[in-house]
Amino acid sequence: MFTTTSGYASAHEFTPTYPKLKQSYVEGVLYTTMTLFNKRTDVQYYELGVFDAEWNKIPFAVQEDIMLIKHLETKEIDVFIREKDKDEAVYICSKSKLVIEGNSKTSLSSRICSKIKDR
């Protein structure tokens, strides 16, 4: 008897993989534009974070702390980082935020990180 099983895991997409920081309209502040595409039917909320090489948080700013991005929706997000933190900032990450209703559902949170280029 021959049996096969297959699984399907779907995550969101977070691009570019290697973003470049550019001068913003505010002196002393750099930014990059990230694109998040939600391929998950079970998730609608996402959160961003900026981290150093040791995964410590780096201060940053975005328009919304928690973003609503519906299934198959794409959103462009400007991420602002202080120029004095540019040498420390290594990763920009997106993380799915799960809304758990009751205890009957099990879901997997996904985090995708992009490495800042030419720091």
KOLGU-4560 file (N, C-alpha, C; in nm, 3 decimals, padded with zeros to 5 digits):
<recs>
<n_xx: 00.084 n_yy: -00.117 n_zz: 00.000 ca_xx: 00.000 ca_yy: 00.000 ca_zz: 00.000 c_xx: 00.089 c_yy: 00.124 c_zz: 00.000 mol: A seq: 1 type: MET>
<n_xx: 00.057 n_yy: 00.218 n_zz: -00.084 ca_xx: 00.135 ca_yy: 00.342 ca_zz: -00.097 c_xx: 00.047 c_yy: 00.458 c_zz: -00.051 mol: A seq: 2 type: PHE>
<n_xx: 00.097 n_yy: 00.534 n_zz: 00.044 ca_xx: 00.022 ca_yy: 00.647 ca_zz: 00.097 c_xx: 00.107 c_yy: 00.773 c_zz: 00.088 mol: A seq: 3 type: THR>
<n_xx: 00.045 n_yy: 00.879 n_zz: 00.045 ca_xx: 00.115 ca_yy: 01.007 ca_zz: 00.044 c_xx: 00.033 c_yy: 01.108 c_zz: 00.121 mol: A seq: 4 type: THR>
<n_xx: 00.102 n_yy: 01.198 n_zz: 00.183 ca_xx: 00.036 ca_yy: 01.308 ca_zz: 00.252 c_xx: 00.103 c_yy: 01.436 c_zz: 00.207 mol: A seq: 5 type: THR>
<n_xx: 00.027 n_yy: 01.538 n_zz: 00.204 ca_xx: 00.086 ca_yy: 01.668 ca_zz: 00.171 c_xx: 00.029 c_yy: 01.772 c_zz: 00.264 mol: A seq: 6 type: SER>
<n_xx: 00.110 n_yy: 01.868 n_zz: 00.293 ca_xx: 00.066 ca_yy: 01.978 ca_zz: 00.378 c_xx: 00.083 c_yy: 02.108 c_zz: 00.303 mol: A seq: 7 type: GLY>
<n_xx: 00.010 n_yy: 02.206 n_zz: 00.347 ca_xx: 00.019 ca_yy: 02.336 ca_zz: 00.282 c_xx: 00.032 c_yy: 02.442 c_zz: 00.390 mol: A seq: 8 type: TYR>
<n_xx: 00.137 n_yy: 02.515 n_zz: 00.385 ca_xx: 00.156 ca_yy: 02.626 ca_zz: 00.479 c_xx: 00.161 c_yy: 02.754 c_zz: 00.398 mol: A seq: 9 type: ALA>
<n_xx: 00.085 n_yy: 02.849 n_zz: 00.437 ca_xx: 00.080 ca_yy: 02.975 ca_zz: 00.365 c_xx: 00.120 c_yy: 03.087 c_zz: 00.459 mol: A seq: 10 type: SER>
<n_xx: 00.205 n_yy: 03.171 n_zz: 00.412 ca_xx: 00.246 ca_yy: 03.285 ca_zz: 00.492 c_xx: 00.217 c_yy: 03.411 c_zz: 00.413 mol: A seq: 11 type: ALA>
<n_xx: 00.252 n_yy: 03.523 n_zz: 00.471 ca_xx: 00.239 ca_yy: 03.649 ca_zz: 00.398 c_xx: 00.370 c_yy: 03.677 c_zz: 00.324 mol: A seq: 12 type: HIS>
<n_xx: 00.367 n_yy: 03.772 n_zz: 00.235 ca_xx: 00.488 ca_yy: 03.814 ca_zz: 00.163 c_xx: 00.527 c_yy: 03.953 c_zz: 00.211 mol: A seq: 13 type: GLU>
<n_xx: 00.657 n_yy: 03.975 n_zz: 00.229 ca_xx: 00.709 ca_yy: 04.102 ca_zz: 00.278 c_xx: 00.831 c_yy: 04.137 c_zz: 00.194 mol: A seq: 14 type: PHE>
<n_xx: 00.820 n_yy: 04.240 n_zz: 00.111 ca_xx: 00.927 ca_yy: 04.274 ca_zz: 00.018 c_xx: 00.957 c_yy: 04.423 c_zz: 00.025 mol: A seq: 15 type: THR>
<n_xx: 01.075 n_yy: 04.467 n_zz: -00.018 ca_xx: 01.184 ca_yy: 04.392 ca_zz: -00.078 c_xx: 01.261 c_yy: 04.311 c_zz: 00.027 mol: A seq: 16 type: PRO>
<n_xx: 01.336 n_yy: 04.213 n_zz: -00.020 ca_xx: 01.415 ca_yy: 04.129 ca_zz: 00.069 c_xx: 01.532 c_yy: 04.207 c_zz: 00.129 mol: A seq: 17 type: THR>
<n_xx: 01.589 n_yy: 04.297 n_zz: 00.051 ca_xx: 01.701 ca_yy: 04.380 ca_zz: 00.095 c_xx: 01.667 c_yy: 04.527 c_zz: 00.072 mol: A seq: 18 type: TYR>
<n_xx: 01.589 n_yy: 04.588 n_zz: 00.162 ca_xx: 01.551 ca_yy: 04.728 ca_zz: 00.142 c_xx: 01.669 c_yy: 04.823 c_zz: 00.163 mol: A seq: 19 type: PRO>
<n_xx: 01.663 n_yy: 04.937 n_zz: 00.094 ca_xx: 01.764 ca_yy: 05.042 ca_zz: 00.110 c_xx: 01.699 c_yy: 05.160 c_zz: 00.182 mol: A seq: 20 type: LYS>
<n_xx: 01.772 n_yy: 05.219 n_zz: 00.276 ca_xx: 01.723 ca_yy: 05.337 ca_zz: 00.346 c_xx: 01.755 c_yy: 05.461 c_zz: 00.264 mol: A seq: 21 type: LEU>
<n_xx: 01.658 n_yy: 05.554 n_zz: 00.258 ca_xx: 01.675 ca_yy: 05.679 ca_zz: 00.185 c_xx: 01.645 c_yy: 05.795 c_zz: 00.279 mol: A seq: 22 type: LYS>
<n_xx: 01.693 n_yy: 05.910 n_zz: 00.243 ca_xx: 01.664 ca_yy: 06.031 ca_zz: 00.321 c_xx: 01.516 c_yy: 06.064 c_zz: 00.310 mol: A seq: 23 type: GLN>
<n_xx: 01.452 n_yy: 06.091 n_zz: 00.422 ca_xx: 01.311 ca_yy: 06.130 ca_zz: 00.420 c_xx: 01.301 c_yy: 06.281 c_zz: 00.409 mol: A seq: 24 type: SER>
<n_xx: 01.180 n_yy: 06.331 n_zz: 00.414 ca_xx: 01.158 ca_yy: 06.475 ca_zz: 00.409 c_xx: 01.192 c_yy: 06.542 c_zz: 00.542 mol: A seq: 25 type: TYR>
<n_xx: 01.219 n_yy: 06.463 n_zz: 00.646 ca_xx: 01.256 ca_yy: 06.515 ca_zz: 00.778 c_xx: 01.407 c_yy: 06.496 c_zz: 00.797 mol: A seq: 26 type: VAL>
<n_xx: 01.476 n_yy: 06.601 n_zz: 00.833 ca_xx: 01.620 ca_yy: 06.592 ca_zz: 00.855 c_xx: 01.650 c_yy: 06.496 c_zz: 00.970 mol: A seq: 27 type: GLU>
<n_xx: 01.749 n_yy: 06.408 n_zz: 00.949 ca_xx: 01.789 ca_yy: 06.313 ca_zz: 01.052 c_xx: 01.704 c_yy: 06.187 c_zz: 01.056 mol: A seq: 28 type: GLY>
<n_xx: 01.616 n_yy: 06.171 n_zz: 00.959 ca_xx: 01.528 ca_yy: 06.053 ca_zz: 00.953 c_xx: 01.539 c_yy: 05.989 c_zz: 00.815 mol: A seq: 29 type: VAL>
<n_xx: 01.560 n_yy: 05.857 n_zz: 00.814 ca_xx: 01.566 ca_yy: 05.780 ca_zz: 00.692 c_xx: 01.440 c_yy: 05.697 c_zz: 00.680 mol: A seq: 30 type: LEU>
<n_xx: 01.411 n_yy: 05.649 n_zz: 00.559 ca_xx: 01.294 ca_yy: 05.564 ca_zz: 00.542 c_xx: 01.314 c_yy: 05.466 c_zz: 00.428 mol: A seq: 31 type: TYR>
<n_xx: 01.229 n_yy: 05.365 n_zz: 00.428 ca_xx: 01.218 ca_yy: 05.273 ca_zz: 00.317 c_xx: 01.072 c_yy: 05.235 c_zz: 00.304 mol: A seq: 32 type: THR>
<n_xx: 01.031 n_yy: 05.194 n_zz: 00.186 ca_xx: 00.894 ca_yy: 05.150 ca_zz: 00.165 c_xx: 00.892 c_yy: 04.999 c_zz: 00.150 mol: A seq: 33 type: THR>
<n_xx: 00.813 n_yy: 04.934 n_zz: 00.235 ca_xx: 00.798 ca_yy: 04.789 ca_zz: 00.233 c_xx: 00.659 c_yy: 04.756 c_zz: 00.178 mol: A seq: 34 type: MET>
<n_xx: 00.647 n_yy: 04.641 n_zz: 00.116 ca_xx: 00.519 ca_yy: 04.594 ca_zz: 00.064 c_xx: 00.483 c_yy: 04.463 c_zz: 00.132 mol: A seq: 35 type: THR>
<n_xx: 00.362 n_yy: 04.459 n_zz: 00.188 ca_xx: 00.313 ca_yy: 04.340 ca_zz: 00.256 c_xx: 00.191 c_yy: 04.288 c_zz: 00.181 mol: A seq: 36 type: LEU>
<n_xx: 00.195 n_yy: 04.160 n_zz: 00.143 ca_xx: 00.084 ca_yy: 04.095 ca_zz: 00.074 c_xx: 00.033 c_yy: 03.983 c_zz: 00.163 mol: A seq: 37 type: PHE>
<n_xx: -00.096 n_yy: 03.985 n_zz: 00.197 ca_xx: -00.155 ca_yy: 03.886 ca_zz: 00.286 c_xx: -00.211 c_yy: 03.769 c_zz: 00.206 mol: A seq: 38 type: ASN>
<n_xx: -00.143 n_yy: 03.653 n_zz: 00.214 ca_xx: -00.191 ca_yy: 03.532 ca_zz: 00.149 c_xx: -00.269 c_yy: 03.443 c_zz: 00.245 mol: A seq: 39 type: LYS>
<n_xx: -00.279 n_yy: 03.486 n_zz: 00.370 ca_xx: -00.344 ca_yy: 03.402 ca_zz: 00.471 c_xx: -00.492 c_yy: 03.435 c_zz: 00.487 mol: A seq: 40 type: ARG>
<n_xx: -00.574 n_yy: 03.334 n_zz: 00.484 ca_xx: -00.718 ca_yy: 03.355 ca_zz: 00.504 c_xx: -00.752 c_yy: 03.371 c_zz: 00.651 mol: A seq: 41 type: THR>
<n_xx: -00.666 n_yy: 03.321 n_zz: 00.740 ca_xx: -00.695 ca_yy: 03.322 ca_zz: 00.883 c_xx: -00.637 c_yy: 03.442 c_zz: 00.958 mol: A seq: 42 type: ASP>
<n_xx: -00.569 n_yy: 03.532 n_zz: 00.888 ca_xx: -00.503 ca_yy: 03.646 ca_zz: 00.953 c_xx: -00.539 c_yy: 03.774 c_zz: 00.878 mol: A seq: 43 type: VAL>
<n_xx: -00.566 n_yy: 03.881 n_zz: 00.954 ca_xx: -00.593 ca_yy: 04.011 ca_zz: 00.893 c_xx: -00.509 c_yy: 04.123 c_zz: 00.954 mol: A seq: 44 type: GLN>
<n_xx: -00.438 n_yy: 04.095 n_zz: 01.062 ca_xx: -00.363 ca_yy: 04.200 ca_zz: 01.131 c_xx: -00.215 c_yy: 04.167 c_zz: 01.133 mol: A seq: 45 type: TYR>
<n_xx: -00.134 n_yy: 04.271 n_zz: 01.110 ca_xx: 00.011 ca_yy: 04.256 ca_zz: 01.106 c_xx: 00.077 c_yy: 04.369 c_zz: 01.184 mol: A seq: 46 type: TYR>
<n_xx: 00.196 n_yy: 04.338 n_zz: 01.237 ca_xx: 00.274 ca_yy: 04.433 ca_zz: 01.314 c_xx: 00.416 c_yy: 04.432 c_zz: 01.259 mol: A seq: 47 type: GLU>
<n_xx: 00.481 n_yy: 04.550 n_zz: 01.257 ca_xx: 00.620 ca_yy: 04.559 ca_zz: 01.210 c_xx: 00.714 c_yy: 04.580 c_zz: 01.327 mol: A seq: 48 type: LEU>
<n_xx: 00.840 n_yy: 04.545 n_zz: 01.305 ca_xx: 00.945 ca_yy: 04.567 ca_zz: 01.403 c_xx: 01.077 c_yy: 04.589 c_zz: 01.332 mol: A seq: 49 type: GLY>
<n_xx: 01.167 n_yy: 04.664 n_zz: 01.396 ca_xx: 01.302 ca_yy: 04.686 ca_zz: 01.344 c_xx: 01.398 c_yy: 04.636 c_zz: 01.453 mol: A seq: 50 type: VAL>
<n_xx: 01.499 n_yy: 04.558 n_zz: 01.412 ca_xx: 01.587 ca_yy: 04.492 ca_zz: 01.507 c_xx: 01.733 c_yy: 04.506 c_zz: 01.467 mol: A seq: 51 type: PHE>
<n_xx: 01.822 n_yy: 04.495 n_zz: 01.568 ca_xx: 01.965 ca_yy: 04.495 ca_zz: 01.541 c_xx: 02.010 c_yy: 04.351 c_zz: 01.517 mol: A seq: 52 type: ASP>
<n_xx: 02.140 n_yy: 04.330 n_zz: 01.504 ca_xx: 02.195 ca_yy: 04.198 ca_zz: 01.474 c_xx: 02.169 c_yy: 04.097 c_zz: 01.585 mol: A seq: 53 type: ALA>
<n_xx: 02.147 n_yy: 04.144 n_zz: 01.707 ca_xx: 02.121 ca_yy: 04.056 ca_zz: 01.823 c_xx: 01.972 c_yy: 04.045 c_zz: 01.853 mol: A seq: 54 type: GLU>
<n_xx: 01.887 n_yy: 04.093 n_zz: 01.763 ca_xx: 01.741 ca_yy: 04.091 ca_zz: 01.775 c_xx: 01.686 c_yy: 04.179 c_zz: 01.886 mol: A seq: 55 type: TRP>
<n_xx: 01.762 n_yy: 04.286 n_zz: 01.919 ca_xx: 01.711 ca_yy: 04.388 ca_zz: 02.010 c_xx: 01.630 c_yy: 04.487 c_zz: 01.928 mol: A seq: 56 type: ASN>
<n_xx: 01.524 n_yy: 04.541 n_zz: 01.987 ca_xx: 01.438 ca_yy: 04.636 ca_zz: 01.916 c_xx: 01.509 c_yy: 04.769 c_zz: 01.893 mol: A seq: 57 type: LYS>
<n_xx: 01.489 n_yy: 04.825 n_zz: 01.774 ca_xx: 01.540 ca_yy: 04.956 ca_zz: 01.736 c_xx: 01.420 c_yy: 05.048 c_zz: 01.721 mol: A seq: 58 type: ILE>
<n_xx: 01.426 n_yy: 05.172 n_zz: 01.773 ca_xx: 01.313 ca_yy: 05.264 ca_zz: 01.756 c_xx: 01.285 c_yy: 05.292 c_zz: 01.608 mol: A seq: 59 type: PRO>
<n_xx: 01.158 n_yy: 05.297 n_zz: 01.572 ca_xx: 01.117 ca_yy: 05.326 ca_zz: 01.436 c_xx: 00.976 c_yy: 05.382 c_zz: 01.439 mol: A seq: 60 type: PHE>
<n_xx: 00.929 n_yy: 05.428 n_zz: 01.325 ca_xx: 00.793 ca_yy: 05.481 ca_zz: 01.317 c_xx: 00.727 c_yy: 05.431 c_zz: 01.189 mol: A seq: 61 type: ALA>
<n_xx: 00.598 n_yy: 05.402 n_zz: 01.201 ca_xx: 00.511 ca_yy: 05.368 ca_zz: 01.088 c_xx: 00.379 c_yy: 05.439 c_zz: 01.112 mol: A seq: 62 type: VAL>
<n_xx: 00.296 n_yy: 05.446 n_zz: 01.011 ca_xx: 00.169 ca_yy: 05.516 ca_zz: 01.026 c_xx: 00.075 c_yy: 05.445 c_zz: 01.123 mol: A seq: 63 type: GLN>
<n_xx: 00.075 n_yy: 05.312 n_zz: 01.124 ca_xx: -00.012 ca_yy: 05.234 ca_zz: 01.212 c_xx: 00.070 c_yy: 05.128 c_zz: 01.284 mol: A seq: 64 type: GLU>
<n_xx: 00.050 n_yy: 05.113 n_zz: 01.416 ca_xx: 00.122 ca_yy: 05.009 ca_zz: 01.490 c_xx: 00.076 c_yy: 04.869 c_zz: 01.449 mol: A seq: 65 type: ASP>
<n_xx: -00.055 n_yy: 04.850 n_zz: 01.445 ca_xx: -00.115 ca_yy: 04.724 ca_zz: 01.401 c_xx: -00.193 c_yy: 04.756 c_zz: 01.273 mol: A seq: 66 type: ILE>
<n_xx: -00.163 n_yy: 04.684 n_zz: 01.165 ca_xx: -00.226 ca_yy: 04.715 ca_zz: 01.036 c_xx: -00.327 c_yy: 04.608 c_zz: 00.997 mol: A seq: 67 type: MET>
<n_xx: -00.442 n_yy: 04.653 n_zz: 00.951 ca_xx: -00.544 ca_yy: 04.564 ca_zz: 00.897 c_xx: -00.516 c_yy: 04.544 c_zz: 00.749 mol: A seq: 68 type: LEU>
<n_xx: -00.488 n_yy: 04.419 n_zz: 00.711 ca_xx: -00.462 ca_yy: 04.384 ca_zz: 00.572 c_xx: -00.542 c_yy: 04.258 c_zz: 00.542 mol: A seq: 69 type: ILE>
<n_xx: -00.647 n_yy: 04.273 n_zz: 00.467 ca_xx: -00.736 ca_yy: 04.161 ca_zz: 00.439 c_xx: -00.672 c_yy: 04.060 c_zz: 00.345 mol: A seq: 70 type: LYS>
<n_xx: -00.732 n_yy: 03.941 n_zz: 00.341 ca_xx: -00.683 ca_yy: 03.832 ca_zz: 00.256 c_xx: -00.670 c_yy: 03.880 c_zz: 00.111 mol: A seq: 71 type: HIS>
<n_xx: -00.556 n_yy: 03.852 n_zz: 00.051 ca_xx: -00.519 ca_yy: 03.888 ca_zz: -00.087 c_xx: -00.507 c_yy: 04.038 c_zz: -00.108 mol: A seq: 72 type: LEU>
<n_xx: -00.492 n_yy: 04.114 n_zz: -00.002 ca_xx: -00.471 ca_yy: 04.258 ca_zz: -00.011 c_xx: -00.322 c_yy: 04.289 c_zz: 00.002 mol: A seq: 73 type: GLU>
<n_xx: -00.278 n_yy: 04.394 n_zz: -00.068 ca_xx: -00.140 ca_yy: 04.440 ca_zz: -00.062 c_xx: -00.138 c_yy: 04.580 c_zz: -00.003 mol: A seq: 74 type: THR>
<n_xx: -00.040 n_yy: 04.606 n_zz: 00.082 ca_xx: -00.028 ca_yy: 04.739 ca_zz: 00.142 c_xx: 00.118 c_yy: 04.782 c_zz: 00.138 mol: A seq: 75 type: LYS>
<n_xx: 00.141 n_yy: 04.907 n_zz: 00.096 ca_xx: 00.275 ca_yy: 04.966 ca_zz: 00.102 c_xx: 00.289 c_yy: 05.041 c_zz: 00.233 mol: A seq: 76 type: GLU>
<n_xx: 00.402 n_yy: 05.020 n_zz: 00.300 ca_xx: 00.424 ca_yy: 05.076 ca_zz: 00.433 c_xx: 00.557 c_yy: 05.150 c_zz: 00.436 mol: A seq: 77 type: ILE>
<n_xx: 00.554 n_yy: 05.278 n_zz: 00.470 ca_xx: 00.678 ca_yy: 05.353 ca_zz: 00.490 c_xx: 00.727 c_yy: 05.330 c_zz: 00.631 mol: A seq: 78 type: ASP>
<n_xx: 00.853 n_yy: 05.288 n_zz: 00.643 ca_xx: 00.916 ca_yy: 05.262 ca_zz: 00.773 c_xx: 01.024 c_yy: 05.367 c_zz: 00.793 mol: A seq: 79 type: VAL>
<n_xx: 01.013 n_yy: 05.444 n_zz: 00.902 ca_xx: 01.105 ca_yy: 05.554 ca_zz: 00.931 c_xx: 01.199 c_yy: 05.515 c_zz: 01.045 mol: A seq: 80 type: PHE>
<n_xx: 01.329 n_yy: 05.538 n_zz: 01.023 ca_xx: 01.433 ca_yy: 05.506 ca_zz: 01.121 c_xx: 01.521 c_yy: 05.629 c_zz: 01.137 mol: A seq: 81 type: ILE>
<n_xx: 01.556 n_yy: 05.660 n_zz: 01.262 ca_xx: 01.645 ca_yy: 05.774 ca_zz: 01.285 c_xx: 01.781 c_yy: 05.747 c_zz: 01.221 mol: A seq: 82 type: ARG>
<n_xx: 01.839 n_yy: 05.852 n_zz: 01.163 ca_xx: 01.969 ca_yy: 05.838 ca_zz: 01.097 c_xx: 02.076 c_yy: 05.789 c_zz: 01.195 mol: A seq: 83 type: GLU>
<n_xx: 02.066 n_yy: 05.828 n_zz: 01.321 ca_xx: 02.166 ca_yy: 05.784 ca_zz: 01.420 c_xx: 02.155 c_yy: 05.635 c_zz: 01.452 mol: A seq: 84 type: LYS>
<n_xx: 02.043 n_yy: 05.571 n_zz: 01.415 ca_xx: 02.024 ca_yy: 05.428 ca_zz: 01.439 c_xx: 02.052 c_yy: 05.342 c_zz: 01.315 mol: A seq: 85 type: ASP>
<n_xx: 02.088 n_yy: 05.404 n_zz: 01.202 ca_xx: 02.101 ca_yy: 05.330 ca_zz: 01.076 c_xx: 02.209 c_yy: 05.222 c_zz: 01.081 mol: A seq: 86 type: LYS>
<n_xx: 02.317 n_yy: 05.245 n_zz: 01.156 ca_xx: 02.424 ca_yy: 05.145 ca_zz: 01.161 c_xx: 02.388 c_yy: 05.027 c_zz: 01.250 mol: A seq: 87 type: ASP>
<n_xx: 02.293 n_yy: 05.047 n_zz: 01.341 ca_xx: 02.249 ca_yy: 04.940 ca_zz: 01.430 c_xx: 02.134 c_yy: 04.860 c_zz: 01.371 mol: A seq: 88 type: GLU>
<n_xx: 02.047 n_yy: 04.924 n_zz: 01.294 ca_xx: 01.930 ca_yy: 04.857 ca_zz: 01.237 c_xx: 01.972 c_yy: 04.758 c_zz: 01.130 mol: A seq: 89 type: ALA>
<n_xx: 01.934 n_yy: 04.632 n_zz: 01.147 ca_xx: 01.971 ca_yy: 04.527 ca_zz: 01.052 c_xx: 01.848 c_yy: 04.466 c_zz: 00.984 mol: A seq: 90 type: VAL>
<n_xx: 01.743 n_yy: 04.443 n_zz: 01.060 ca_xx: 01.625 ca_yy: 04.374 ca_zz: 01.007 c_xx: 01.498 c_yy: 04.457 c_zz: 01.023 mol: A seq: 91 type: TYR>
<n_xx: 01.412 n_yy: 04.451 n_zz: 00.922 ca_xx: 01.275 ca_yy: 04.502 ca_zz: 00.930 c_xx: 01.187 c_yy: 04.378 c_zz: 00.915 mol: A seq: 92 type: ILE>
<n_xx: 01.101 n_yy: 04.355 n_zz: 01.015 ca_xx: 01.021 ca_yy: 04.233 ca_zz: 01.017 c_xx: 00.873 c_yy: 04.263 c_zz: 01.023 mol: A seq: 93 type: CYS>
<n_xx: 00.796 n_yy: 04.175 n_zz: 00.962 ca_xx: 00.650 ca_yy: 04.178 ca_zz: 00.974 c_xx: 00.607 c_yy: 04.051 c_zz: 01.045 mol: A seq: 94 type: SER>
<n_xx: 00.507 n_yy: 04.065 n_zz: 01.131 ca_xx: 00.458 ca_yy: 03.950 ca_zz: 01.208 c_xx: 00.306 c_yy: 03.948 c_zz: 01.205 mol: A seq: 95 type: LYS>
<n_xx: 00.251 n_yy: 03.832 n_zz: 01.175 ca_xx: 00.105 ca_yy: 03.820 ca_zz: 01.176 c_xx: 00.055 c_yy: 03.821 c_zz: 01.320 mol: A seq: 96 type: SER>
<n_xx: -00.057 n_yy: 03.887 n_zz: 01.341 ca_xx: -00.118 ca_yy: 03.896 ca_zz: 01.474 c_xx: -00.246 c_yy: 03.813 c_zz: 01.470 mol: A seq: 97 type: LYS>
<n_xx: -00.253 n_yy: 03.714 n_zz: 01.554 ca_xx: -00.366 ca_yy: 03.622 ca_zz: 01.554 c_xx: -00.476 c_yy: 03.671 c_zz: 01.648 mol: A seq: 98 type: LEU>
<n_xx: -00.600 n_yy: 03.655 n_zz: 01.604 ca_xx: -00.715 ca_yy: 03.682 ca_zz: 01.688 c_xx: -00.773 c_yy: 03.545 c_zz: 01.722 mol: A seq: 99 type: VAL>
<n_xx: -00.758 n_yy: 03.504 n_zz: 01.847 ca_xx: -00.804 ca_yy: 03.373 ca_zz: 01.890 c_xx: -00.943 c_yy: 03.387 c_zz: 01.952 mol: A seq: 100 type: ILE>
<n_xx: -01.037 n_yy: 03.317 n_zz: 01.896 ca_xx: -01.174 ca_yy: 03.317 ca_zz: 01.949 c_xx: -01.204 c_yy: 03.178 c_zz: 02.001 mol: A seq: 101 type: GLU>
<n_xx: -01.219 n_yy: 03.166 n_zz: 02.133 ca_xx: -01.242 ca_yy: 03.035 ca_zz: 02.192 c_xx: -01.114 c_yy: 02.954 c_zz: 02.193 mol: A seq: 102 type: GLY>
<n_xx: -01.124 n_yy: 02.826 n_zz: 02.221 ca_xx: -01.004 ca_yy: 02.744 ca_zz: 02.226 c_xx: -01.010 c_yy: 02.629 c_zz: 02.126 mol: A seq: 103 type: ASN>
<n_xx: -01.094 n_yy: 02.641 n_zz: 02.025 ca_xx: -01.108 ca_yy: 02.534 ca_zz: 01.928 c_xx: -01.015 c_yy: 02.550 c_zz: 01.808 mol: A seq: 104 type: SER>
<n_xx: -00.957 n_yy: 02.668 n_zz: 01.788 ca_xx: -00.872 ca_yy: 02.691 ca_zz: 01.671 c_xx: -00.725 c_yy: 02.695 c_zz: 01.712 mol: A seq: 105 type: LYS>
<n_xx: -00.643 n_yy: 02.637 n_zz: 01.630 ca_xx: -00.499 ca_yy: 02.648 ca_zz: 01.646 c_xx: -00.446 c_yy: 02.717 c_zz: 01.521 mol: A seq: 106 type: THR>
<n_xx: -00.368 n_yy: 02.822 n_zz: 01.539 ca_xx: -00.313 ca_yy: 02.895 ca_zz: 01.426 c_xx: -00.163 c_yy: 02.914 c_zz: 01.445 mol: A seq: 107 type: SER>
<n_xx: -00.097 n_yy: 02.937 n_zz: 01.336 ca_xx: 00.047 ca_yy: 02.958 ca_zz: 01.336 c_xx: 00.076 c_yy: 03.102 c_zz: 01.299 mol: A seq: 108 type: LEU>
<n_xx: 00.148 n_yy: 03.171 n_zz: 01.385 ca_xx: 00.189 ca_yy: 03.308 ca_zz: 01.357 c_xx: 00.311 c_yy: 03.302 c_zz: 01.265 mol: A seq: 109 type: SER>
<n_xx: 00.321 n_yy: 03.395 n_zz: 01.173 ca_xx: 00.436 ca_yy: 03.397 ca_zz: 01.082 c_xx: 00.509 c_yy: 03.529 c_zz: 01.095 mol: A seq: 110 type: SER>
<n_xx: 00.642 n_yy: 03.522 n_zz: 01.088 ca_xx: 00.725 ca_yy: 03.642 ca_zz: 01.090 c_xx: 00.822 c_yy: 03.632 c_zz: 00.974 mol: A seq: 111 type: ARG>
<n_xx: 00.828 n_yy: 03.739 n_zz: 00.894 ca_xx: 00.918 ca_yy: 03.746 ca_zz: 00.780 c_xx: 01.003 c_yy: 03.872 c_zz: 00.796 mol: A seq: 112 type: ILE>
<n_xx: 01.134 n_yy: 03.854 n_zz: 00.778 ca_xx: 01.227 ca_yy: 03.967 ca_zz: 00.797 c_xx: 01.303 c_yy: 03.996 c_zz: 00.669 mol: A seq: 113 type: CYS>
<n_xx: 01.329 n_yy: 04.124 n_zz: 00.649 ca_xx: 01.412 ca_yy: 04.171 ca_zz: 00.539 c_xx: 01.538 c_yy: 04.232 c_zz: 00.598 mol: A seq: 114 type: SER>
<n_xx: 01.651 n_yy: 04.210 n_zz: 00.535 ca_xx: 01.777 ca_yy: 04.263 ca_zz: 00.585 c_xx: 01.810 c_yy: 04.393 c_zz: 00.515 mol: A seq: 115 type: LYS>
<n_xx: 01.833 n_yy: 04.498 n_zz: 00.593 ca_xx: 01.860 ca_yy: 04.630 ca_zz: 00.538 c_xx: 01.995 c_yy: 04.628 c_zz: 00.466 mol: A seq: 116 type: ILE>
<n_xx: 01.994 n_yy: 04.678 n_zz: 00.343 ca_xx: 02.113 ca_yy: 04.679 ca_zz: 00.258 c_xx: 02.190 c_yy: 04.810 c_zz: 00.275 mol: A seq: 117 type: LYS>
<n_xx: 02.322 n_yy: 04.801 n_zz: 00.265 ca_xx: 02.409 ca_yy: 04.919 ca_zz: 00.267 c_xx: 02.385 c_yy: 05.006 c_zz: 00.390 mol: A seq: 118 type: ASP>
<n_xx: 02.395 n_yy: 04.946 n_zz: 00.504 ca_xx: 02.373 ca_yy: 05.021 ca_zz: 00.628 c_xx: 02.488 c_yy: 05.111 c_zz: 00.649 mol: A seq: 119 type: ARG>
</recs>
